Structures are given as C-alpha cells and as structure tokens.
Amino acid sequence: MIARLGLAASLMLVACDGAPPVDAPAKPAAKPHPSPPPAADAKSATDAKPSGTCTDWSKQDLSDRAPLPESRYRRTLEQAWTLVLEKHYDPTFGCVDWPDARVRYGAKLAKTRDQTEAFAVINEMLDELGQSHVKLFSGGSDEAMGPASVGLDVRWIQGKLVVVDAPADSAVKPGAVLDKVAGTPVSELTDRAEQRTERAAEFASVTARLAAAKLSCAAPGEARTVTLQGDAEPTSLSCVADASETMSLGNLTDVPVRVEHRMVEGTTVGVLGFNVWMLPMLPKLQAALADLRAQGMTALVLDLRGNPGGVGPMSVSLARSLLTEPGSLGKLEMREFTQEFNVTPSPDPFSGPVALLVDEGTASTSEIFAAGMRDLGRVSIYGSGPSAGAALPSLIEQLDGGALFQYVVGDYHSPQGVLVEGLGVAPDHIVPETVADFAAGKDPVLEAAVADLKGS
C-alpha cells in the first residue's frame, strides 16, 4: 500500500487542461453513522436537487448589505461568504438562505475569543451547504502535516486506530493498536472527528488525518510517542524527513509525490499506486506502466487507497493509457458552463483487465476516475467499504490575513448520472479488513484483487 498523503483535506482542483470494514468503520456509539448505499441505490444528479422553489441569489441585489458586528475575523467571514455567493455552481445553495447565514454567523463571530473559535464559527456557516471541499483552514490546523514524520501509516479499522504500515526498522509494527498519539488519547481524536463529520467514511478519514498530523514533526530528529494498547509506557519514535520528490500547485506547496510499481511475484499482475494527482507526475506514471508491460504484465491493479485527489484533468490523461475506445469520465457542471471529461485513447493503451482499489481515504479526482472508469466498464473496484464521497471540484485561495479557503465551483456526476458526493464509490467486491490481517502482514484487499486477476 502506498503511503498516504498528509493533506488537510481531500482535493479536486479545477485546472485548464486548477479513512472502513464491510459495514462501515465503527464509531462511538453516541452517534452511529449508516453505511452509504451501494452504487445501485445512489441518487442521480437530478434527484439531489431540492424540490420546490429556491431563491436564485445570483439574481438578487445584495450590494446594500448591513454591516456585520465588529470582530477581528469579520473580513475573513465576508470574503468566504462572498466567494461562495459568486462562485458556487448552484446559486440557490441547495435552498440555503445565504444572506441570512451571513447575518446569523456574523453575530456569533463577534462573540469569539480567538482564531480557533472564529474559524469554527465560519466553518459552521460553510457546513450549512452540506458539501465537501468547502473549508477555511490555516497553517495552525490540527490536520496540518509537518515536513517530517515517524513513518507510521494509520487507519480506523474495527473501531480502533491501527498501524497498517511502518518502516522496517520501526519499533511499532503493522497491526499495532494505538491508545495515545503524541500523548493525546485516541478518544480525543475521535471526539474531534465526530464533531466534524456526518458519515462513517468521513469519520475514519478525519481520525486518521488527525493522528497522522500528531505523528509528524517540524524537523527531522524530533521525537513523537505512541502508546500501544496494553502498554503502560509510551514508545518514542524519531521523525525523519520525507525523501519523496515534491511538487507545488498554487497554494499547495512542496507536496510530496510518490509513484510505486511492481510485479506481483509469481504472476503476470502488475501493481501501480500513486499518492496525489499532479500533472507533472504523468510521465512517471506512463513510465511505470511501460515498465510493467515490458515485464509481461497482463493485468493491472491500480491502487488509489489514501489518494485524496488533486488536479481533475489528470484523470483524463491517465484514462487515455487504459481505454481502447473513446469515452467520458463524466461531467462537471459549473455555474456558467459544463465541462465533459472526454477521453481519446492513446495510440497503444493497455487493454488487459484492471482492478482499482479504494478506501475511505480515496477522494475527489480519485473518485471521479474510479466512478467514470467503472461506468465505462473498464475497471472492477475492490475495497472494504466506500470511498470518501468528496468529489466536487474546488479552488483554494488565500484570504486577507493568510487564511486559506477551499470552496466548491462545480458539481460532478458520472457518465451514467450517478452522484459520488456524499455517497462515495461503493466497491464491486467488498473485502473485509481486520486488525489481525495487518498484524499478519496481509493486505486482504490487494490479495483479493490479485487472486481474481490471476484467474482472468
């Protein structure tokens, strides 16, 4: 499994060419989350629109707005509110009274005491839209990753925070269950995730990101501790710098990028994984595919677990290498236009069977690619549960004062009109995952895909 990318949120950036088992991960009993429905029950894009008549706020004169109460972060709220007003693909905002939201949350903002409380109020206002990819955050976010880490990859599995991958020389091995991370009880991390999420896949993903941030460092050589279930004393681990190549795009700077590929021993099945969608990575992916084919690959496993997204149009570029007939990965509906993800095959595409792996960390562009390729009948999807369900195109802008604001600018639905937002991509083949699997060094989802491809 390729190491996960420590970004604060899933990404789907608009450009011109811009963390569960079978039934869903267990959450604290106080607020259970139902499993997202299977793909066959997913709503169409038209079903998702509210019934009745909603106000089109783009046609209202809102220039003469009453000033908000004095507050240090009043300007931040105004900027975020205005960007949504002007850029959101749906000028009715799903029947949300957006001017009223400005007034209500402006009053709450005046009572906040610091940035943490102020940003919480502004994000509460944004949450009324009920969508992913709408978030105000700063370098001080508790999901922000430092440039170094202890190298543990953690996920929420069977109601526990589990190490699923670790460096060979680490004192903590895969399958270990964590009780504390950097001195913080896991229960505290799950409480935070509980407050921020509404669905099981979201909860699992946010919990893992919060833990990953705790396990990162500002500089190599710093130490972080973990306390394992059943241990009285914490284990100290040293942070090392990420040796991956980095790339930057707009306000996303120095993002570690990784491409890994290999042949499964004793088979003609190749495995290709990468951790983020950045256009400059495309030559590396193409070279990896070429190398696998040169080694005799007849079937491919494309591992998108933990891949939070990136630049949307890159999905078209990769699809060209795997489609033998022209097709579409779906469409983005913006306020002013519609963009179709049309794909023209490359001169020599790989034509063998493809299995695509997803988990709760698979989001955004990764979900668009997965949903589109499945609708085209080109991939079969494997996972223990649905992907993140965060598939809306967005932009990130820096506001006055330095805060970063990610906001939605379009709606996506697959070639067959199925929504991914809020539902995720449900696997065609559901493969249970257990703590014992990882303790035994197994990767059940990958193993199931390889077994099926060997048979094909």
C-alpha positions, 0 to 999 in steps of 0.5 A: 500500500502506498503511503498516504498523503498528509493533506488537510483535506481531500482535493479536486482542483479545477485546472485548464487542461486548477479513512472502513470494514464491510459495514462501515468503520465503527464509531462511538456509539453516541452517534452511529453513522449508516453505511452509504448505499451501494452504487445501485441505490445512489441518487442521480444528479437530478434527484439531489436537487431540492424540490420546490422553489429556491431563491436564485441569489445570483439574481438578487441585489445584495450590494446594500448589505448591513454591516456585520458586528465588529470582530477581528475575523469579520473580513475573513467571514465576508470574503468566504461568504462572498466567494461562495455567493459568486462562485458556487455552481448552484446559486440557490445553495441547495435552498440555503438562505445565504444572506441570512447565514451571513447575518446569523454567523456574523453575530456569533463571530463577534462573540469569539475569543480567538482564531480557533473559535472564529474559524469554527464559527465560519466553518459552521456557516460553510457546513450549512451547504452540506458539501465537501471541499468547502473549508477555511483552514490555516497553517495552525490546523490540527490536520496540518502535516509537518515536513517530517514524520515517524513513518507510521501509516494509520487507519480506523479499522474495527473501531480502533486506530491501527498501524497498517504500515511502518518502516522496517526498522520501526519499533511499532509494527503493522497491526499495532493498536494505538491508545495515545498519539503524541500523548493525546488519547485516541478518544480525543481524536475521535471526539474531534472527528465526530464533531466534524463529520456526518458519515462513517467514511468521513469519520475514519478519514478525519481520525486518521488525518488527525493522528497522522498530523500528531505523528509528524514533526517540524524537523527531522530528529524530533521525537513523537510517542505512541502508546500501544494498547496494553502498554503502560509506557509510551514508545518514542519514535524519531521523525525523519524527513520525507525523501519523496520528490515534491511538487507545488500547485498554487497554494499547495506547496512542496507536496510530496509525490510518490509513484510505486510499481511492481510485479506481483511475484509469481504472476503476470499482475502488475501493481501501480499506486500513486499518492496525489494527482499532479500533472507533472507526475504523468510521465512517471506514471506512463513510465511505470506502466511501460515498465510493467508491460515490458515485464509481461504484465497482463493485468493491472491493479491500480491502487488509489487507497489514501489518494485524496485527489488533486488536479481533475484533468489528470484523470483524463490523461491517465484514462487515455493509457487504459481505454481502447475506445473513446469515452467520458469520465463524466461531467462537471457542471459549473455555474456558467458552463459544463465541462465533459471529461472526454477521453481519446485513447492513446495510440497503444493503451493497455487493454488487459483487465484492471482492478482499482482499489479504494478506501475511505481515504480515496477522494475527489479526482480519485473518485471521479476516475474510479466512478467514470472508469467503472461506468465505462466498464473498464475497471472492477473496484475492490475495497472494504467499504466506500470511498470518501464521497468528496468529489466536487471540484474546488479552488483554494485561495488565500484570504486577507490575513493568510487564511486559506479557503477551499470552496466548491465551483462545480458539481460532478456526476458520472457518465451514467448520472450517478452522484459520488458526493456524499455517497462515495464509490461503493466497491464491486467486491467488498473485502473485509479488513481486520486488525489481525490481517495487518498484524499478519502482514496481509493486505486482504484487499490487494490479495483479493484483487490479485487472486481474481486477476490471476484467474482472468 
